[in-house]
Amino acid sequence: MPDSVATNPSAASSDAALGADSSTEVQASPAMPEVQASPATPAAALELGATESAVPGPVPTFDQFGLSADILRAVVDSGYTIPTPIQAQAIPVVLAGRDMMGAAQTGTGKTASFSLPIIQRLLPMASTSASPARHPVRALILTPTRELADQVAANVQAYSKHTPLRSTVVFGGVDMNPQSEALRRGVEILIATPGRLLDHVQQKTLNLGQVQILVLDEADRMLDMGFLPDLQRILNLLPKDRQTLLFSATFSGEIKKLAATYLRNPQTIEVARSNSTNANVRQIVFEVPESDKSGAVTQLIRERGLKQVLVFCNSKIGASRLARVLEKDGIIATAIHGDRTQGERMQALDAFKKGEIEALVATDVAARGLDITDLPAVINFDLPFSAEDYVHRIGRTGRAGATGDALSLCSPNERKQLADIEKLIKRPLEVMVLKVDVPVRRESSSAPRREERSGRPERGEHRHARSEEPRRRSTSFERSHSRQQPIDDFFLKPYEPSAASTRKTQDDAAAEAERKNTPRQPLAALLGGLGMPRRTPSGS
């Protein structure tokens, strides 16, 4: 039975909390559970009963965890001094070498909660040698999406920049050769997506025989995306004697089954009530007919003056269609989803972070792991089919103590999904009726499919002008062709062969007759004739 540590931190926050950058933007509580932070802390001192709660105590600092001076220097370089609740509880457990299950919502600083102690544990084996043999993979971090892998890798590199440890990231959608070169040079910490990791294993560019620490980040999403067979293959390639850390937003039955199979007496840490939502995020649901949703998004963006908003759709085609409609309404928008290349997705995300794009339309998979500093609002164009995805979506705003808005559009056929969400978060949502004043732009059913195949935007910028143009062109065409044109009698005569063509026909007939009357002689088989006759001149 796994041990458990549970807290419900307040919504108060500190700008000094580690994780306010990249993928570890967090809330920090003024009252942290007291944790003895030392690598030598006995495991028994960290264990609490399954129903026992941590007693609030003084706020710890990172130098109390027994981290090396190089790691603390990197933390200071990032400008952080106060750990978040998940960091305060998880770092000592990881340093003690125990398996762990961590229930943490997005934006709670969980990346630092495992990356900092992993770097500390690997430091005694760090080497300045250039030999790849001195840099085997000792820590493996698996993530469900490319974007999350890239962000975790950026954090690991930032926290280990003053140490000799090497790290790299591998994910699909890009060329394998640069990744293979980095692996051949040797790395101690590898961040990867399951599919691309197995590709490198198959290509024999990666050896997992010396992995000591495994991290399954956002394990619930990996199972939702169907990675369980890949995870099982990877886990079977790893040494049995290892430390395994599992992080998930929720502890579903599948997650518990996975933990029971591959974790050894794990300690469970929960920093907040499961499936709870951030108190700093105001959640509003607008009742809107399905046909008015695109206009509703435009209206909400304009009325609220949103210059940076993340819009969620349930389908790739729907995301592309909505991005086009927003562009036609004068809003700078683009879409990211599974059909976009990795380069296109990263380029769109970078432009969005820089403020060059006002609305980023995304599917759940593409947006998993996205971290945008000070994102003011998210809009649910479609209510998610899974209520848990709603919690993940709205967790993109209201980070690091900032406030944010979660605006959801609900059509009459989505009321069941709304009820499921309210049941999951255990409270009713504020529902308002939105009168859409923005003209609704409708697209033909063939337009999105054509763009999905070609990857090119629709031709023309104004639908009404485009729809009227064929009628104008048709009228002028009929008017110009209704006039009677003079006709030359020559074109009404039947075909009559000329004298030259008649003479040529007669010459051809004479030549053919002469050819038929030419005598033939046998042709030797060695010359390819097999006894077939060959024509010879009549005089031979």
Summary of the structure (lengths in Angstrom):
residues: 540
radius of gyration: 34.5
end to end distance: 109.7
largest distance: 123.9
contacts: 1716
relative contact order: 0.10
helix: 42%
strand: 15%
